[in-house]
Amino acid sequence: MTITVSQLASQLKGEVIGDRDREIADAQALTKAGPSDVTFVGDEANLRKLNQCHAGVVLINADRLPTAKQLMGLQEVSFILVDDPQTAFIEAMQLFRPKRQRPTIGVSQQASVDSSALIGKNTNIYPGAYVAADAVIGRDCDIHPGAVVGAGCHVGDQTTIHAHAVLYPEITIGNRVIIHANAVLGADGFGYRFEQGRFTKIPQLGTVRIDDDVEIGACTTIDRGMIGATIIGEGTKLDNLVMIAHNCELGKHNALVSQVGLAGSVTTGDYVRCAGQVGIADHVHLGTGCTLAAKSGVHKDIPAGETQIGAPSGPIEEQFKIMMAMQKAPEMRKQIRSLEKQVADLIKQMAELREQISEPIAEAA
């Protein structure tokens, strides 16, 4: 599919600066775009890279246009002025790369669906999927090949469960939830007592509740509660390979990046963000709006709105001072050794002076 810059601008409700008849065939990242591609400038970092850009058309806002023209020099490029270049670029990308139409297959004969399960209207159960007894699946859902919906699970409307994801029994999933491949929801929490030299399993008789508009990444695991529910709040996004232990309760619109691990009974407020490989000890509370930088190790509650970094984590301003001091440690060590040598030399010189002074006094006596 190819369209002209003029047609693209009309679609995006933007203003063309430059050649309106140039043909555009795809959308690409700024440094990878060619003469038949559209790209965008969303921030100052992208703006500075424009001298490396060879795109045919650049989506940009009016304030950055003069600088963009200067950086791109004599290159033959068209600009489309829009208020929000990133949003416009996403729309353009969807135009050039439309999603496949959702098929309507209903319940496949190659799926295993218990006769007691209730399946909503316009829901697809793909070949190889398994739906156990007393499960309830809402309308407009997609249960992909190899997915398992355990006994007594309740899945809301417009929810997608991708291939080989597993819902253990008695799990509740809200509306418009996306569960990616190989995610596991409702496995037993890691609960044991040590008795007479052996680990004795503590029964994990709680459940998992996933609220509306949650997205759960591939290979992420969410353990069931020991007594009550492990809860993932509305709108929360979990990346691939995230671990949520038993009885955690996450608030609304949290964002947890890959390899984040939460120990048992961690709670969070709303809009909490955890970067990659953050580890959080059991029973810690993360306050609303707090942010944890990558590899932070958290062992105590985090106040609302605070940004922390480090292991153990601390307020970012304090931790940066510590990090800067650590970077200077080798030079400081050299300085200390030099000072030690100077002090030793001074002590030696003082001792020699005392001897020189004491000899005339002894002769006079």
Long-range contacts (C-beta under 8 A, 24 or more apart in sequence): 1-25, 1-96, 2-36, 3-95, 5-56, 5-57, 5-78, 5-80, 8-38, 8-57, 8-80, 8-92, 8-95, 9-80, 11-91, 11-92, 11-95, 12-59, 12-80, 12-82, 12-88, 12-91, 12-92, 13-82, 14-59, 14-80, 14-81, 14-82, 14-88, 15-80, 15-81, 16-78, 16-79, 16-80, 16-81, 17-65, 17-78, 17-79, 17-80, 17-81, 18-57, 18-77, 18-78, 18-79, 19-76, 19-78, 20-78, 22-56, 22-57, 22-78, 24-56, 24-57, 25-96, 26-96, 26-97, 27-89, 27-92, 27-93, 27-95, 27-96, 27-97, 28-55, 30-55, 35-76, 38-80, 38-89, 38-92, 39-89, 40-85, 40-86, 40-88, 40-89, 41-68, 41-85, 42-85, 42-86, 42-89, 47-71, 53-77, 59-85, 59-88, 59-89, 59-92, 60-85, 61-85, 102-142, 111-143, 114-151, 117-149, 120-157, 132-169, 138-175, 144-181, 150-186, 156-212, 162-218, 168-208, 168-224, 170-207, 171-207, 171-208, 171-209, 171-210, 171-224, 172-207, 172-208, 172-209, 172-210, 172-229, 173-210, 174-210, 174-211, 174-212, 174-213, 174-214, 174-234, 175-212, 175-213, 176-212, 176-213, 177-210, 177-212, 177-213, 177-214, 177-215, 177-216, 178-214, 178-215, 178-216, 179-210, 179-216, 180-215, 180-216, 180-217, 180-218, 180-220, 180-240, 181-218, 181-219, 182-218, 182-219, 183-216, 183-217, 183-218, 183-219, 183-220, 183-221, 183-222, 184-220, 184-221, 184-222, 185-210, 185-216, 185-221, 185-222, 186-222, 186-223, 186-224, 187-221, 187-223, 187-224, 188-223, 188-224, 188-246, 189-223, 189-224, 189-225, 189-226, 189-230, 189-245, 189-246, 189-247, 189-264, 190-223, 190-245, 190-246, 190-264, 191-226, 191-246, 191-264, 202-226, 204-246, 206-230, 206-246, 206-247, 208-232, 211-235, 211-236, 211-252, 214-238, 217-241, 217-242, 217-258, 220-244, 226-264, 233-268, 233-270, 245-282, 251-288, 257-294, 269-304, 279-311
